[in-house]
Amino acid sequence: MNTDSQGSIMFALPSPKRNGYSFDGWFDTANATGGNRIIGGATGTKFTGNSTVYARWSTKTAVTMTSIPSAFKENFDWLRNDRNQREVVIRNQKQNLVFEQIWAGAGTFNWAIRWESDRKITLAERQNMSKMLYESINRWTRALIGFEDWPFDEIPVTVVGWAVTNPDVIVDRQPNEVVWVNTDHINPQGMTGQWYPEFMASAPRAMSRTVNLTALNNGTYKYPGGLHNRYDMYLWCTKNMGTLTGAAGHGGGWGVRMGETQLVGAGAVPTGVLLHEVGHGFGFYDFYNGVGVDRPPTTSDGQVFNAGNLVTIMYGARANTLNSYDTWQIRYYWNWIKNNPPTNRFVMQEVY
C-alpha cells in the first residue's frame, strides 16, 4: 500500500478474492468486528508511519431471483411492466445509473462535493462526510454481494474534491485536498430548481461521468489523469435547502442535493434522506401518489404497499435503514438492467 506525503491513500486499495467469502473491506484491526475502516482520499484514513491493514471477510451466500418473496416480485413486476412504460427509468441504451458508474469504475465509486453555502466546514466534518458517502453506496450494494453474477464485494468509495466559491469555507485545508475555487454554473443534465448563484461552483467538466457519458460509451474518452481522477456523482450541500426548494432532497444519476446542516449534523452515518436520494441514482422511484399511478396495487395475497413487509425507504425516507423490500429491489433492478439491451452493457472493457 502506498500513501502520499500526507499519509493518505489517494487511489482505491485492491479488493482481494477468496473462495466462498465476500470481502468486507480493509480495517486497522484483525478482529472480526470493530476497529476503523480504511477509506481513501485526502479526507479518509491518515497514516503516520508503517502500518498493517487487515482484510475482513464474511461467508458468501449465493442468492438468486428464485428466492424473491412473491409479493416483492409482484410489486417490482408492476414497476417494470406498467410504471416504467409511462415513466421510463431503465432504457434500452447505456445510462448513468449507479450500477453503470460502479461497473465503469472497475468496482470503485467517486464523489465530488459542491459546497453551496457560506457555512465553514471543519476537517473533522469533511472526514465524517467521506465516511457517510462510503456507507451511502455500500448499504445498497451489499445486498448484491453473492447475487447472481454481480462481480464486486465492498465498493471503495472516495471523495475526490470540493467545489467552492470561497476557499475560506474549507477550514484546516490539507495540503493534498483538492478544492476547486470558481463561480462556474455547471448543472447536470435534467437537474432543475432554485440556485444560489453566489455559492455555485463546479468540479471540472472533464472529470464528470455525467457530462462525458456519450464519449464514455463509445470507449474513446479517457479521464485526464486516469480512471481514478474522475467523479461519478455530485453531492450538493445546499444552504437552507427546505426553504429554497421546498424539499428535503433531490437525487438521480447525476448525484444528490441536500441541506448542508442536515448532512453535517448526521456525522458519519447516512441519513434516511441520503439513502433515499442515492436510491434514485440506482433508478428507484418515489411513491407519493395514488395506487396504480405510482404505487403498486394490492398483491394477489392481499398485501398492501408500504405496510407489513412492503415498506421501503423510497417511500418518503421514513427510516434511516434499508428494509427487506429495498434489499430485493436492488437485486431485482440489477437482474432487470443487466438483461436489458444492449447486451454489452456490462462487458468489462479497459477503456481508460
Buried (B, 14 or more C-beta within 10 A) or exposed (E): EEBEEEBBBBBBBEBEEEEEBBBBBBBBEEEEEEBEBBBBBBBBBEBEEEEEBBBBBBEBEEBEBEEBBEBBBBBBEBBBEBBBEEEEBBEEEBBBBBBBBBBBBBBBBBBBBBBBBBBEBEBEBBBBBBBBBBBBBBBBBBBBBBBBEBEBBBBBBBBBBBBBBBEEBBEEBBEBBBBBEBEBEBBBEEBEEEBBEEBBBBBBEBBBBBBBBEEBBEEEBBBEEEBBBBBBBBBBBBBEBEEBBEBBBBBBBBBBBBBBBBBBEBBBEBBBBBBBBBBBBBBBBBBEEEEEEBBBEBBEEEBBBBEEEBBBBBBBBEBBEBBBBBBBBBBBBBBBBBEBEEEEBBEEEEBB
